Structures are given as C-alpha cells and as structure tokens.
Amino acid sequence: MTVKFSIERSKKEDAPGIIKLVNDESKRSGAVLRISEHDVSKWRKSGFSIVAKAQGGQIIGHLSAYIWPESKWIEFRSSVVKPQYRGNGINSSLTKKMMELVSKKYKNSTLVAFTNKAGAGQGTLLSVGFTEADYNTLPEELFSIGPKYRGKKEFGYKIFTYFGKF
C-alpha cells in the first residue's frame, strides 16, 4: 500500500500521538526505553523532533535527536514508523530530514543511532551513509542512560555512526 505523507516539525499537540507511537513500538519490540511528555517537549524545544503524517494528519512516524552535552555527539532517537506504513520510505525521509535540520545548526557533527534488538532501522541508516560502530569506541557519556547493555551487540543491539559533513 503506497501512502502519501508529509514530514514536519512536531507541535505541542502532537505529543500524545508521538508518545503512544513510540511507547507502543517499544513494548512491541522489547525495547526498554520509554518516552514521556517531558522528553518530547525537550526535543521540540531544541527543534529536533519531526513527525511523518498521513493525509488527515494522523502521526505515522517520528524521529528526534538529542545533543550529548560533553561529547557534542548527536543521537538519533525514537525512530518509529507504524508497522502498517513501513516500506513506503517514511523512515528514510525522516532520517534525511533530521540530517538536514542537524546540519544547519551543527556543522561537521558526529551522529549516532542505536538499533534495538529487533534491528529496526539498520537498512535506513546504512542507506544514508551511517556505518556500524564498535561499542568500545564511543564516548562513555552515550551509555549514561538506560540499561548498561544498551548498544551491546551480544544483546542484539547495534550502533551506527555518521562522521563529518552531510
């Protein structure tokens, strides 16, 4: 099923839909991290929360970014597309748009993304130039939240990075 969608910065009124989308996927995939209205508000205020909306305004995808204060690495977070809309290029469109937004504010940044044990998003990250990274080469700061096995390959997670210009 081909679907028409738009990508836009999230608005305050989008928060409940984003939270439901992300937390439903976390539960479905077995991911540990859940988000709250506080998380969405922080991402929105930084300008790094975008949504994909189907015709009619239904939120069908989301992506945010978080700038780590010490390393200044930028982590792509909460990348989710509703299962029934996957395969329409929505995740790729969200990722490319976020890269565009980040590049306007942070030149020559290091981007990082964790995939969960379900492996969702790996193909998208590779297709836009990310490469798989070694857990031991990343700043410790990136592991200061969530479970200590976050990002570790032996637990089914993978880490991808993108260095330089985009």
N, C-alpha and C positions, 0 to 999 in steps of 0.2 A: 504494500500500500504506500504510494507516494503521498507525502503530506507537505503542504505549504506551511512555512513557519517564518517567524521573524526573530532576530536577535536584538535584545535591547538591555540597557542597564536596568537592574531591578529597582523597583519602587517600594516604598514603605508598605503599601497594601499587598505587595507580592510575598511578604514574609511568611504568612501562614502556608501558602502554597509551596514555597521553597522548603520550609521545614518538613512538611508532610512528604514531599517528593524525596528529599534526601534521607530522612529517617526511615521511610518505608523501604528504600533501597538498602540502607544499612542493615535493617532487620532481615530482608530477603537474602542478602549476600553473605551475612555473617560478619560484616564489618563491626568493629567495636565502637568507633567514634560516632556520636550523635551530635546534632547541632541544635541550637536554641535561637530564640529571637535576638538574644544578645549577640550571638555570632553573626547573624545576618545583618544586624544593624552596624556592626563594626565594618564588615565587608562593604556594605553600601556606602558608608561614610568615606571609606578610602577610595571609592569609585571602582572597586574590583569585585562586583557581584553582577553577573549577567544572567539573563534567562532566555530560553527559547520558548516562544508562544505560538500555539497553533491558531488558525483562524478562529475567531471568537474569544481569544485572549487566554485560553487555558495554558497554564505553565506545563511544558512537556520536557524541559531540560534546564539545567542550572550548572554554573561554574563560578567559582570565586578564587581569589588569590589573597595570600597573606604574606606580608613582608616581615621576615625574621629580623628583629632589631639588631642583633650582634653581627651576624654574617651578611646581612642585606640580601640573602638569597630569597627568591620569591617562589613560594609554594602554591601550586595549583591545587585547589581543594574542592571537595563536594561536587565533583564532576558526575552528573547523573542525567540520563535520558530515560524517560518512561519506557519500559520494555516493549510495549506495542508500537513505539515510534522509532526504535532502533533500526539502523540500516538505511536511513534517509539522509545521512551526512550531518546530522544535528550536532553530534559531539565534535566532529571536525570543525564545523562552523563556530561553535562555542570556543574551542581551543584557539583557532586562528584569530578570532575577535579579541580574546583575552590577551594574546601575544601582542596584538596591535595596541591595545589600551596600555599594557605594561610598558611597551617600548616608547610610548610618548612621554612617560614620566621617569622611567629608569632605563637609561641607555646602557648597553653592554652588560646587562644583568645575567645572573645565573638563575635559571628556572629549575624547579624540581617538582616532581609529581610521584606520589606513591600509588601503586595499584593494589587493590585488596586481594585477598586470597582467591576471589572469583576471577581475577585477571582482567576485569573490565577496563577498557580504555587503552590497553597496550598498543593495539594496532594504530589507533589515532595518534598517540604520542610519537610512535616511530615514523608515521607518515608525515608529520610536520617538523621532523628533524631532531627530536629528543633521542638520546641513546641510553641504553640500560647502564646503570651506575653500580659501583661496588659500595655496599653499605659502609665499609670501613673508611671510605674516602670523604664522607660527608661530615659537615660540622656537627658536633655533639648537640648543639642547640636544637637541631631538627628533630631530635628524639626526646625532647623535654616534655612533650605532652603525649598522652595516650599510653598504650601498653608498651613495655620495653621491647616487645618483638615486632613493633611497627617497622615495616620495611625489610625485615629479615627474610631472605629467600627460603630458608629452611622451614618457615611457617607459611610459605606460599605467596608472600608479598614480593613485589619488585619495585625498584626505584629507578626513575628516569630523570636525566638532566639535559638541559639545553644551555650551552655557554655562548656568550657573545651577542653579536648583532642578530636581529630578527626582523 
